Amino acid sequence: MAGVLRSSLTPVLARGTMRVAAVRACPPLARTFLINAKPTKKSKQEEIITSSPAQDTDSKYRIEKPTTAVVAFAHRLGLNQLKDQTLPMRIVTHASYERVGIQTNERLDYLGAKVLDMFVLEYLHAKYPKMPTKMLQEAVATYTRTTTLAQMAKEFGVEDVARWTRSKPDMEHQLSSKTVKASVVRAMVGALYVDQGPLQARAFVHNHFLSRDLDLVSLLEIEEPKRYLSFLMKRLGRERPVARLMSETGRQSKAPVFIVGVYSGMEKIGEGFGSSLKMAEFRANKDALTKYYLEEHKDFGLPSDVEAEGGVYRSTKIGDTEVVV
């Protein structure tokens, strides 16, 4: 049995069953209640619990007014613009917070995780069209992993407002504070998405996530860059790469330095240094691959641009697949 009970019906829950008792007609109110019954069809209205009068005890959840600390927290991050002002308390309440009738951030956390992945992925895909798929996956994971979100939560001051219940000592899986903090950050994204729309959620992700520098070079792991580069140049129809010694110093000393360049024809495509010719050549080949796969598009559009009024999406070219060596 599923659906939304209007104001003329009152849900009565007992021992896992639901009985509906008719009550006298009440003035129509612009609100909906989420009923804990397995639905056959889900609608956005059924998934969103809107505010209701504090004296109404028929709702499954009681309405909590944001505390002073939560209000200050919301203002710092722009969450005070939310239409539903019950959301800030829900955002900071983890699913472990065992209180009857209190809404948690579990659903917002799940939704926020998907929205965050989508906006980070579309941005990196458009900015680095030649990036290998595995590297793209790792870059997205780096931006959205728990440790990254927990660090952001510390900067936001989440630890001062988050509500959660610590795991009992005898439990096998202990709930960490990092997990709780990360859930609050994801819930912020989810709340902005459902309350303000995708453009506001995207702006939050761009301002607080994608504005941070990420060492993408460290994510490009290639064991044999020289061999890999040779296959790449061959597929691109370019001349075979050749390493050339550009300069050196202290060859006979204990700390020699060699600088090697890799050329395809007359064009230098990579450069590296090292305490040996072999190390310098290795780095030069990897530098050439890095420049190719991490080539940035300066002026690019995003698929979500169409959400803006009058927005037009200019599709970007999808880069070549990774070379198979």
URSUL-V657182 format. One record per pair of residues at least 12 apart in sequence whose C-alpha atoms are under 10 Angstrom apart, sorted by the first residue. I is the first residue (numbers start at 1). GAP is how many residues later the second one is. D is the distance in whole Angstrom. If there is no record, write none. Layout:
BEGIN
i: {I:I}
gap: {GAP:GAP}
d: {D:D}
END
This chain:
BEGIN
i: {1:1:1:1:1:1:1:1:2:2:2:2:2:2:2:2:2:2:3:3:3:3:3:3:3:3:3:3:3:3:3:4:4:4:4:4:4:4:4:5:5:5:5:5:6:6:6:6:6:6:6:7:7:7:7:7:7:7:7:7:7:7:7:7:8:8:8:8:8:8:8:8:9:9:9:9:9:9:9:10:10:10:10:10:11:11:11:11:11:11:12:12:13:13:13:16:16:17:17:18:18:18:29:29:30:30:30:31:31:31:31:31:31:31:32:32:32:32:32:32:32:32:32:33:33:33:33:33:33:33:33:33:33:33:33:34:34:34:34:34:34:34:34:35:35:35:35:36:44:47:48:48:48:49:49:49:49:49:50:50:50:50:50:51:51:51:51:51:51:59:60:60:60:60:61:61:61:61:62:62:62:62:63:63:63:63:63:63:64:64:64:64:64:64:64:64:64:65:65:65:65:65:66:66:66:66:66:66:67:67:67:68:69:69:70:70:70:70:70:70:70:70:71:71:71:71:72:73:73:73:73:73:73:73:74:74:74:74:74:74:76:76:77:77:77:77:78:78:79:79:79:79:81:81:81:82:82:82:82:82:83:83:83:84:84:84:86:87:87:87:87:87:87:87:87:87:88:88:88:88:88:89:89:89:89:89:89:89:90:90:90:90:90:90:90:90:90:90:90:90:90:91:91:91:91:91:91:91:91:91:91:91:91:91:91:91:91:91:91:91:92:92:92:92:92:92:92:92:92:92:92:92:92:92:92:92:93:93:93:93:93:93:93:93:93:93:93:94:94:94:94:94:94:94:94:94:94:94:94:95:95:95:95:95:95:95:96:96:96:96:96:96:96:97:97:97:97:97:98:98:98:99:104:104:104:105:105:105:105:105:105:105:106:106:106:106:107:107:107:108:108:108:108:108:108:108:108:108:108:108:108:109:109:109:109:109:109:109:109:109:109:110:110:110:110:110:111:111:111:111:111:111:111:111:112:112:112:112:112:112:112:112:112:112:112:112:112:113:113:113:113:113:113:113:113:113:113:114:114:114:115:115:115:115:115:115:115:115:116:116:116:116:116:116:116:116:116:116:116:116:116:117:117:117:117:117:117:118:118:118:119:119:119:119:119:119:119:119:119:119:119:120:120:120:120:120:120:120:120:120:120:121:121:121:121:121:121:122:122:122:122:122:123:123:123:123:123:123:123:123:124:124:124:124:124:124:124:125:125:125:125:125:125:126:126:126:126:126:126:126:126:126:126:126:126:126:127:127:127:127:127:127:127:127:127:127:128:128:128:128:128:128:128:128:128:129:129:129:129:129:129:129:129:129:129:130:130:130:130:130:130:130:130:130:130:130:131:131:131:131:131:131:131:131:131:131:131:131:131:132:132:132:132:132:132:132:132:133:133:134:134:134:135:135:135:135:135:135:135:136:136:136:137:138:138:138:139:139:139:139:139:142:142:142:142:143:143:143:143:143:144:144:144:145:146:146:146:146:146:146:146:146:147:147:147:147:148:148:148:149:149:149:149:149:149:149:149:149:149:150:150:150:150:150:150:150:150:150:151:151:151:152:152:152:152:152:153:153:153:153:153:153:153:153:154:154:154:156:156:157:158:158:158:158:158:159:159:159:159:159:161:161:162:162:162:162:162:163:163:163:164:164:164:165:165:188:188:189:189:189:189:189:192:197:198:198:198:198:199:199:199:199:199:202:202:216:216:217:217:217:217:217:217:218:220:220:220:220:220:221:221:222:222:223:223:224:224:224:224:225:225:225:225:225:225:225:225:225:226:226:226:226:226:226:226:226:226:226:226:226:227:227:227:228:228:228:228:228:228:229:229:229:229:229:229:229:229:229:230:230:230:230:231:231:231:232:232:232:232:232:232:233:233:235:236:238:238:239:239:239:239:239:240:240:240:240:241:241:241:241:241:241:241:241:241:241:241:242:242:242:242:242:242:242:242:242:242:243:243:243:243:243:243:243:243:243:243:243:243:243:243:244:244:244:244:244:244:244:244:244:244:245:245:245:245:245:245:245:245:245:245:245:246:246:246:246:246:246:246:246:247:247:247:247:248:248:248:248:248:248:249:250:251:251:254:255:255:255:256:256:256:256:257:257:257:257:257:257:258:258:258:258:258:258:258:258:258:258:259:259:259:259:259:259:259:259:259:259:259:259:260:260:260:260:260:260:260:260:260:260:260:260:260:261:261:261:261:261:261:261:261:262:262:262:262:262:262:262:262:263:263:263:268:269:269:269:269:269:269:269:269:270:270:270:270:270:270:270:270:270:270:271:271:271:271:271:271:272:272:272:272:272:293:293:293:297:299:300:300:300:300:301:301:301:301:302:302:302:303:303}
gap: {16:17:34:35:36:37:38:39:32:33:34:35:36:37:38:39:40:44:30:31:32:33:34:35:36:37:38:39:40:42:43:28:29:30:31:35:39:41:42:15:27:28:29:30:20:22:23:24:25:26:27:15:16:17:18:19:20:21:22:23:24:25:26:51:13:14:15:16:17:18:19:20:12:13:14:15:16:17:49:12:13:14:48:49:22:24:25:47:48:49:46:48:22:23:47:20:21:19:20:17:18:19:23:24:20:21:22:14:17:18:19:20:21:22:13:14:15:16:17:18:19:20:27:12:13:14:15:16:17:18:19:25:26:27:28:12:13:14:15:16:25:26:27:12:14:24:25:24:150:60:59:146:147:12:35:37:38:54:13:34:35:36:37:12:13:33:34:35:36:42:40:41:42:43:39:40:41:42:38:39:40:41:23:26:27:38:39:40:21:22:23:24:25:26:37:38:39:20:21:22:23:24:19:20:21:22:23:24:21:22:94:93:91:92:18:19:21:22:88:90:91:92:14:17:18:90:89:15:19:83:84:85:87:88:13:14:15:17:82:114:80:81:79:111:127:131:114:126:109:112:113:117:111:114:115:109:110:112:113:114:109:112:113:107:111:112:17:16:17:18:21:100:101:104:105:108:17:96:99:100:103:13:14:15:16:72:73:74:12:13:14:15:16:17:18:72:73:94:97:98:101:12:13:14:15:16:17:18:70:71:72:92:93:94:95:96:97:98:99:100:12:13:66:67:68:69:70:71:72:88:89:91:92:93:95:96:12:13:68:69:70:71:72:87:90:91:94:12:15:68:69:70:71:85:86:87:89:90:93:12:14:68:69:70:85:88:67:68:69:70:71:79:84:65:66:67:68:69:65:66:67:66:59:60:83:78:79:81:82:83:85:86:77:78:80:81:80:83:84:75:76:77:78:79:80:81:82:83:84:85:86:73:74:75:76:77:78:79:80:81:82:73:76:77:79:80:75:76:77:78:79:80:82:83:71:72:73:74:75:76:77:78:79:80:81:82:89:31:32:69:70:72:73:74:75:76:77:72:75:76:71:74:75:78:83:86:87:90:24:27:28:70:73:74:77:85:86:88:89:90:93:20:23:24:26:27:88:22:84:186:21:79:82:83:84:86:87:91:183:184:185:19:20:21:23:24:82:85:86:89:90:15:16:18:19:20:22:18:179:180:181:182:17:83:87:177:178:179:180:181:12:13:15:16:86:172:178:15:177:191:192:193:194:170:171:172:173:174:175:176:177:189:190:191:192:193:167:168:169:170:171:172:173:174:175:189:164:165:166:167:168:169:170:190:191:164:165:166:167:168:187:188:189:190:191:162:163:164:165:166:187:188:189:190:191:192:85:89:159:161:162:163:164:165:187:188:189:190:191:88:161:162:187:188:189:190:191:188:189:85:86:188:81:82:83:84:85:86:158:80:83:84:82:78:81:82:75:76:77:80:81:72:73:74:77:66:67:69:70:71:38:42:65:37:32:33:34:35:36:37:39:40:31:32:34:35:30:34:61:29:30:31:32:33:34:35:36:37:60:27:28:29:30:31:32:33:34:35:27:30:31:29:30:33:56:57:25:27:28:29:30:31:32:33:24:27:28:25:29:24:22:23:24:26:27:18:19:21:22:25:20:23:15:18:19:21:22:17:18:21:13:16:17:12:15:13:16:12:13:14:15:16:12:110:106:107:109:110:105:106:107:108:109:102:103:74:78:69:70:73:74:76:77:72:66:69:70:73:74:65:69:64:67:59:63:58:61:62:101:56:57:58:59:60:61:62:63:64:15:16:17:36:55:56:57:58:59:60:62:63:14:58:98:57:58:61:95:96:97:12:33:56:57:59:60:63:94:96:12:34:55:95:92:93:94:57:60:90:91:92:93:31:90:88:84:26:27:24:25:26:27:28:22:23:24:25:20:21:22:23:24:26:27:28:29:44:47:19:20:21:22:23:24:26:27:39:43:17:18:19:20:21:25:27:28:34:37:38:39:41:42:15:16:17:18:19:24:27:33:37:40:13:14:15:16:17:26:27:28:32:35:36:12:13:14:15:16:25:26:27:12:13:14:26:12:25:26:27:28:29:26:25:24:25:21:19:20:21:18:19:20:21:16:17:18:19:20:23:14:15:16:17:18:19:20:21:22:23:12:13:14:15:16:17:18:20:21:22:24:25:12:13:14:16:17:18:19:20:21:22:23:24:25:12:19:20:22:23:24:26:27:19:20:21:22:23:24:25:26:21:22:25:20:15:16:18:19:20:21:22:23:13:14:15:16:17:18:19:20:21:22:12:13:14:15:16:17:12:13:14:15:16:26:27:29:19:17:13:14:15:16:12:13:14:15:12:13:14:12:13}
d: {10:9:10:10:6:6:6:8:10:7:8:6:6:4:6:8:9:10:9:8:7:10:8:9:7:8:8:8:9:10:7:7:6:7:7:10:10:9:7:9:8:7:9:8:10:8:9:10:9:7:8:10:9:9:7:6:8:7:7:10:9:9:10:10:9:7:6:7:5:6:9:9:6:5:6:8:9:10:10:7:7:10:7:9:10:8:10:7:8:9:9:10:10:9:10:9:9:10:9:10:9:8:9:10:9:9:9:9:10:8:6:7:7:10:7:7:9:8:6:6:8:9:9:9:7:9:8:6:7:9:9:9:6:7:9:6:7:7:6:9:8:7:9:9:10:9:7:8:9:9:10:9:10:9:9:9:10:9:9:7:10:8:9:7:10:7:8:7:10:9:9:6:9:9:8:4:6:6:9:6:6:8:7:10:10:9:8:9:9:6:9:10:7:9:10:8:9:8:6:9:9:7:8:7:9:7:6:9:9:8:9:10:8:7:7:7:10:8:9:9:6:9:10:8:9:10:10:9:10:8:7:8:9:8:10:7:10:10:10:10:8:10:8:9:9:10:10:9:8:9:8:10:9:9:8:8:7:10:6:7:10:6:8:9:7:10:9:9:10:9:10:10:9:7:10:9:10:10:9:8:9:9:8:8:9:9:9:9:8:6:5:5:9:10:9:10:9:9:9:10:9:9:7:5:9:10:7:8:10:8:9:9:6:8:9:5:6:10:9:7:8:7:8:9:10:6:5:6:9:9:9:8:6:9:8:9:6:9:9:6:5:6:10:9:9:8:10:7:9:7:6:5:8:10:6:9:7:7:10:9:10:9:7:9:9:9:8:5:5:8:8:9:9:10:6:4:5:9:10:8:7:10:9:10:10:8:7:9:6:9:9:9:8:9:10:8:8:8:10:9:9:10:7:5:8:8:5:6:9:9:9:9:5:7:8:5:4:8:8:6:9:8:8:8:10:8:8:8:10:8:5:8:9:9:9:10:8:5:5:7:5:4:7:9:8:10:9:8:10:10:9:9:6:8:10:8:8:9:9:9:9:7:7:8:9:8:8:9:9:9:7:7:7:8:10:9:8:10:7:10:9:10:7:8:9:7:10:9:9:10:10:9:9:6:10:7:8:9:9:10:8:9:6:9:8:8:9:8:8:8:7:8:8:9:6:10:10:10:10:7:7:8:10:9:8:9:9:7:9:10:7:10:8:8:9:10:10:10:9:9:10:8:9:9:7:10:10:7:7:7:9:9:6:8:8:10:9:8:6:5:7:8:7:9:9:9:10:7:6:6:5:7:10:9:8:8:8:8:8:8:8:7:6:5:8:7:5:7:7:9:9:7:4:6:8:8:10:9:9:9:5:6:8:10:10:7:9:9:8:9:7:9:9:9:7:6:9:8:8:9:9:9:8:10:10:6:6:9:10:9:9:10:10:9:7:10:8:9:7:7:10:8:10:10:10:7:8:9:10:8:9:9:8:8:7:6:9:8:6:8:10:10:7:8:9:8:9:8:9:8:9:10:7:5:8:9:7:8:9:8:5:7:8:5:5:9:9:8:8:9:8:9:8:8:8:9:9:10:6:7:9:8:6:10:9:8:10:10:9:10:9:6:9:7:8:8:10:9:7:10:10:10:10:8:7:10:7:9:10:10:9:7:10:10:10:9:9:6:8:10:7:7:8:9:8:10:7:9:8:8:10:7:7:8:10:9:8:10:9:7:9:10:8:10:9:9:7:9:9:9:10:8:9:10:9:8:9:9:9:9:7:8:9:6:5:9:9:7:8:9:9:10:8:7:9:9:5:8:10:9:10:9:8:9:9:8:7:8:6:7:10:7:8:8:7:10:9:10:9:10:9:9:7:8:7:9:10:9:6:9:9:8:10:8:10:7:8:9:5:6:9:10:10:8:6:8:10:6:5:5:7:10:9:9:10:9:10:8:5:5:6:8:10:9:10:10:9:7:6:4:6:9:9:9:9:10:10:7:10:8:8:9:6:5:6:8:10:10:10:8:10:7:6:5:6:9:10:10:10:8:9:9:8:6:5:6:10:9:10:10:5:7:9:9:9:9:10:10:10:9:10:10:9:9:9:10:7:9:8:5:7:10:7:6:5:7:9:9:8:5:5:6:6:6:9:9:6:9:7:6:4:7:9:9:8:10:6:8:10:9:5:6:9:10:7:9:9:6:6:9:8:6:9:9:8:7:9:6:8:10:9:8:10:10:6:6:10:9:7:10:10:9:9:8:8:8:5:9:10:8:9:8:5:6:8:5:4:8:9:8:10:7:4:7:9:6:7:4:8:8:7:9:9:10:9:9:10:9:8:8:7:6:5:7:7:8:8:8:7:10}
END
